[in-house]
């Protein structure tokens, strides 16, 4: 049975920074209050020309570059997101097209902030089953588009960004060891974004407008998160036959530093075992775990051979954890430049549209 290794990683965040002081000009709050309650100092906000798919593509190109893998070698693209470009087509399909990943299947995965863990597990299972050899899993969000900037309980929390991992099959032991995924729909109302679905129709503009923002019961989510972060970590370790003392790093969902500290106490671990960067990015939902991991690799914290736990929670309610050994890129020949495939992908996309247009004319004549 092949092993599923994480061989590439990349991130992309908007250049525009929104500080706590900036938010204090919108609602009644201040930097000290926000930092004490959340640990967040600033977050990134997408510009008008930036979308969930454009951030995902940039992060994916960086990940493919590290893996030295051609987009045309990808078998699967999974985009975990709570803020897709559209309900359909899937954002993953837009990413697949823009990358020029012409052989890959693609779909979106919606499990809120747990989505990246869910996506990693699904990709790893597909690789271990032998049905595919490589996959791209990307978490990407433009949450700022769905934040009520008059609600200080939520507008201080969220930011935009994307992070991506490449997974590849290898006979070398390592990579993803185990994962657990859980859900409890009875708590779905505790953290939700109800606009855009079939329940609330745009025909009623008052209801539609009221439901277009993220809604959260902060106290209930806090109690839920502190419990399940510990539970999921222990379950994933038990499934892998590992213990906490074998783990070098825990990479948690970056929602609130108080939640991470509570999880550390529950696991009886020091905070310096946790990768934390939410002070500069806020809660980027599905993107938070890969962004934190990428920065930790780039600054030398995570090294080849380290054993990790990724753990998160989110609306749904959902939660989960995944254990992995960090091994890095697989040996390969030559240097791949994924950005060149992006340019070729644009040409391919234009040609395929032209072919469909011509086929449509021929089909109409035959009728």
PATOR-766822 format. One record per residue (C-alpha): residue in three letters; x, y, z. Coordinates in steps of 0.25 Angstrom, whole numbers. Layout:
<recs>
REC,res,u,v,w
REC,ALA,X,Y,Z
...
</recs>
This chain:
<recs>
REC,res,u,v,w
REC,UNK,0,0,0
REC,UNK,6,14,-4
REC,UNK,8,25,6
REC,UNK,2,39,5
REC,UNK,13,49,7
REC,UNK,12,64,8
REC,UNK,22,68,-3
REC,UNK,19,83,-6
REC,UNK,13,94,2
REC,UNK,10,109,-2
REC,UNK,2,121,3
REC,UNK,-4,134,-2
REC,UNK,-10,145,6
REC,UNK,-15,159,1
REC,UNK,-5,171,3
REC,UNK,-16,179,9
REC,UNK,-14,179,25
REC,UNK,-26,183,34
REC,UNK,-21,186,48
REC,UNK,-28,186,61
REC,UNK,-27,201,61
REC,UNK,-34,202,47
REC,UNK,-45,194,53
REC,UNK,-47,203,65
REC,UNK,-51,214,55
REC,UNK,-62,205,50
REC,UNK,-68,200,63
REC,UNK,-66,203,78
REC,UNK,-54,195,81
REC,UNK,-39,196,83
REC,UNK,-26,189,81
REC,UNK,-24,185,95
REC,UNK,-38,179,96
REC,UNK,-37,171,83
REC,UNK,-23,165,87
REC,UNK,-27,161,101
REC,UNK,-39,154,96
REC,UNK,-34,148,83
REC,UNK,-19,149,82
REC,UNK,-21,156,68
REC,UNK,-13,169,64
REC,UNK,-17,170,49
REC,UNK,-23,162,38
REC,UNK,-22,162,23
REC,UNK,-34,167,14
REC,UNK,-35,164,-1
REC,UNK,-36,175,-11
REC,UNK,-47,176,-21
REC,UNK,-39,168,-32
REC,UNK,-36,157,-22
REC,UNK,-45,145,-20
REC,UNK,-45,132,-13
REC,UNK,-40,125,-26
REC,UNK,-29,135,-29
REC,UNK,-23,133,-15
REC,UNK,-24,118,-17
REC,UNK,-17,118,-30
REC,UNK,-5,126,-25
REC,UNK,-4,117,-12
REC,UNK,-5,105,-21
REC,UNK,6,110,-31
REC,UNK,15,112,-19
REC,UNK,12,98,-14
REC,UNK,14,91,-27
REC,UNK,27,99,-29
REC,UNK,32,93,-15
REC,UNK,28,79,-19
REC,UNK,34,81,-33
REC,UNK,21,75,-39
REC,UNK,15,79,-52
REC,UNK,0,83,-51
REC,UNK,-3,73,-62
REC,UNK,2,62,-53
REC,UNK,-9,65,-43
REC,UNK,-20,54,-42
REC,UNK,-29,62,-32
REC,UNK,-32,76,-27
REC,UNK,-39,78,-14
REC,UNK,-43,93,-10
REC,UNK,-48,94,4
REC,UNK,-55,107,6
REC,UNK,-67,114,13
REC,UNK,-66,125,3
REC,UNK,-66,120,-11
REC,UNK,-66,129,-23
REC,UNK,-80,123,-27
REC,UNK,-89,112,-22
REC,UNK,-86,106,-35
REC,UNK,-77,104,-43
REC,UNK,-68,99,-32
REC,UNK,-56,108,-28
REC,UNK,-47,95,-29
REC,UNK,-51,95,-44
REC,UNK,-47,109,-46
REC,UNK,-34,106,-39
REC,UNK,-32,93,-48
REC,UNK,-34,101,-60
REC,UNK,-25,113,-57
REC,UNK,-14,104,-52
REC,UNK,-15,96,-65
REC,UNK,-17,83,-57
REC,UNK,-23,76,-70
REC,UNK,-24,62,-64
REC,UNK,-30,65,-50
REC,UNK,-43,63,-45
REC,UNK,-48,75,-36
REC,UNK,-58,78,-25
REC,UNK,-61,87,-14
REC,UNK,-62,82,1
REC,UNK,-70,90,11
REC,UNK,-67,87,25
REC,UNK,-65,101,30
REC,UNK,-51,103,38
REC,UNK,-49,87,38
REC,UNK,-50,86,23
REC,UNK,-35,86,21
REC,UNK,-33,74,30
REC,UNK,-45,67,24
REC,UNK,-39,70,10
REC,UNK,-25,65,14
REC,UNK,-31,52,19
REC,UNK,-39,49,7
REC,UNK,-27,52,-2
REC,UNK,-18,43,6
REC,UNK,-29,32,6
REC,UNK,-30,33,-9
REC,UNK,-15,32,-10
REC,UNK,-14,20,-1
REC,UNK,-25,13,-8
REC,UNK,-16,13,-21
REC,UNK,-27,21,-28
REC,UNK,-19,33,-30
REC,UNK,-4,37,-29
REC,UNK,-4,52,-26
REC,UNK,-14,62,-21
REC,UNK,-15,77,-18
REC,UNK,-22,81,-5
REC,UNK,-24,96,-4
REC,UNK,-32,104,7
REC,UNK,-36,118,2
REC,UNK,-45,129,8
REC,UNK,-50,143,6
REC,UNK,-57,144,19
REC,UNK,-56,159,19
REC,UNK,-67,159,8
REC,UNK,-77,153,18
REC,UNK,-73,160,31
REC,UNK,-83,170,37
REC,UNK,-73,182,40
REC,UNK,-83,188,50
REC,UNK,-83,175,59
REC,UNK,-71,176,68
REC,UNK,-73,161,72
REC,UNK,-69,156,59
REC,UNK,-62,167,50
REC,UNK,-50,166,59
REC,UNK,-48,151,56
REC,UNK,-47,148,42
REC,UNK,-37,150,30
REC,UNK,-34,145,16
REC,UNK,-24,136,11
REC,UNK,-20,123,4
REC,UNK,-11,111,7
REC,UNK,-9,98,-1
REC,UNK,-2,85,1
REC,UNK,2,75,-10
REC,UNK,1,60,-7
REC,UNK,8,49,-14
REC,UNK,9,34,-14
REC,UNK,22,28,-9
REC,UNK,26,14,-4
REC,UNK,35,21,6
REC,UNK,28,20,20
REC,UNK,23,33,26
REC,UNK,13,44,21
REC,UNK,-1,44,27
REC,UNK,-3,34,37
REC,UNK,-17,35,42
REC,UNK,-29,45,43
REC,UNK,-42,46,50
REC,UNK,-54,54,46
REC,UNK,-66,58,54
REC,UNK,-79,66,53
REC,UNK,-91,70,61
REC,UNK,-102,77,53
REC,UNK,-110,80,65
REC,UNK,-100,92,68
REC,UNK,-101,97,54
REC,UNK,-107,110,58
REC,UNK,-95,114,67
REC,UNK,-87,118,55
REC,UNK,-93,120,42
REC,UNK,-94,128,29
REC,UNK,-108,126,24
REC,UNK,-108,135,11
REC,UNK,-107,128,-2
REC,UNK,-114,115,1
REC,UNK,-128,111,-3
REC,UNK,-135,114,11
REC,UNK,-134,129,10
REC,UNK,-139,134,-4
REC,UNK,-133,147,-10
REC,UNK,-148,150,-13
REC,UNK,-149,155,1
REC,UNK,-138,166,2
REC,UNK,-140,169,17
REC,UNK,-138,154,21
REC,UNK,-127,153,10
REC,UNK,-119,165,15
REC,UNK,-120,160,30
REC,UNK,-114,147,26
REC,UNK,-103,151,18
REC,UNK,-93,152,29
REC,UNK,-86,142,38
REC,UNK,-93,139,51
REC,UNK,-87,133,63
REC,UNK,-90,130,78
REC,UNK,-76,133,83
REC,UNK,-77,127,97
REC,UNK,-83,114,92
REC,UNK,-73,112,81
REC,UNK,-62,115,91
REC,UNK,-67,104,100
REC,UNK,-69,94,89
REC,UNK,-55,97,83
REC,UNK,-47,95,95
REC,UNK,-53,82,98
REC,UNK,-52,76,84
REC,UNK,-38,81,81
REC,UNK,-33,72,92
REC,UNK,-42,60,88
REC,UNK,-39,60,74
REC,UNK,-24,61,76
REC,UNK,-24,49,85
REC,UNK,-33,41,76
REC,UNK,-24,43,64
REC,UNK,-11,40,72
REC,UNK,-18,27,77
REC,UNK,-22,23,63
REC,UNK,-8,25,58
REC,UNK,-2,17,70
REC,UNK,5,29,75
REC,UNK,7,37,88
REC,UNK,8,52,90
REC,UNK,23,51,94
REC,UNK,26,46,80
REC,UNK,20,59,74
REC,UNK,29,71,71
REC,UNK,18,81,67
REC,UNK,3,83,68
REC,UNK,-3,92,57
REC,UNK,-17,96,62
REC,UNK,-27,104,55
REC,UNK,-24,119,57
REC,UNK,-37,124,63
REC,UNK,-34,130,76
REC,UNK,-21,129,85
REC,UNK,-30,126,97
REC,UNK,-35,114,91
REC,UNK,-21,109,87
REC,UNK,-16,112,101
REC,UNK,-28,104,107
REC,UNK,-25,92,97
REC,UNK,-10,93,102
REC,UNK,-15,92,117
REC,UNK,-24,80,113
REC,UNK,-13,73,107
REC,UNK,-3,76,118
REC,UNK,6,82,107
REC,UNK,14,95,107
REC,UNK,10,106,97
REC,UNK,23,105,90
REC,UNK,19,92,84
REC,UNK,8,99,77
REC,UNK,9,107,64
REC,UNK,2,120,65
REC,UNK,2,132,55
REC,UNK,-13,137,57
REC,UNK,-7,150,62
REC,UNK,-4,154,48
REC,UNK,-15,147,40
REC,UNK,-27,145,49
REC,UNK,-37,134,46
REC,UNK,-35,130,32
REC,UNK,-44,118,33
REC,UNK,-40,106,24
REC,UNK,-27,114,21
REC,UNK,-22,116,35
REC,UNK,-15,102,37
REC,UNK,-7,102,24
REC,UNK,-3,116,25
REC,UNK,2,114,39
REC,UNK,9,101,35
REC,UNK,16,108,23
REC,UNK,21,119,31
REC,UNK,26,109,41
REC,UNK,34,102,30
REC,UNK,39,115,24
REC,UNK,45,120,38
REC,UNK,51,106,41
REC,UNK,42,101,52
REC,UNK,36,89,45
REC,UNK,47,80,39
REC,UNK,48,67,31
REC,UNK,45,56,40
REC,UNK,36,64,50
REC,UNK,23,57,54
REC,UNK,11,67,54
REC,UNK,-3,68,58
REC,UNK,-13,77,50
REC,UNK,-25,80,58
REC,UNK,-37,89,56
REC,UNK,-52,91,58
REC,UNK,-63,100,51
REC,UNK,-77,102,47
REC,UNK,-86,90,45
REC,UNK,-82,87,55
REC,UNK,-70,80,50
REC,UNK,-56,76,56
REC,UNK,-45,67,53
REC,UNK,-30,64,54
REC,UNK,-19,58,46
REC,UNK,-5,52,49
REC,UNK,6,52,39
REC,UNK,21,51,38
REC,UNK,27,63,30
REC,UNK,36,57,20
REC,UNK,37,68,9
REC,UNK,38,67,-6
REC,UNK,40,54,-13
REC,UNK,53,52,-22
REC,UNK,50,57,-36
REC,UNK,58,61,-49
REC,UNK,59,75,-55
REC,UNK,52,88,-50
REC,UNK,37,90,-52
REC,UNK,31,104,-53
REC,UNK,17,103,-50
REC,UNK,14,117,-54
REC,UNK,17,114,-68
REC,UNK,6,104,-68
REC,UNK,-3,114,-63
REC,UNK,-1,122,-76
REC,UNK,-3,109,-84
REC,UNK,-15,107,-76
REC,UNK,-21,120,-81
REC,UNK,-19,116,-96
REC,UNK,-24,102,-93
REC,UNK,-37,108,-87
REC,UNK,-39,117,-99
REC,UNK,-37,106,-109
REC,UNK,-47,97,-101
REC,UNK,-57,108,-101
REC,UNK,-55,110,-116
REC,UNK,-57,95,-119
REC,UNK,-70,95,-111
REC,UNK,-75,107,-119
REC,UNK,-72,100,-132
REC,UNK,-78,87,-127
REC,UNK,-91,94,-123
REC,UNK,-92,100,-137
REC,UNK,-90,86,-144
REC,UNK,-100,80,-134
REC,UNK,-110,90,-137
REC,UNK,-108,88,-152
REC,UNK,-110,73,-150
REC,UNK,-123,75,-143
</recs>
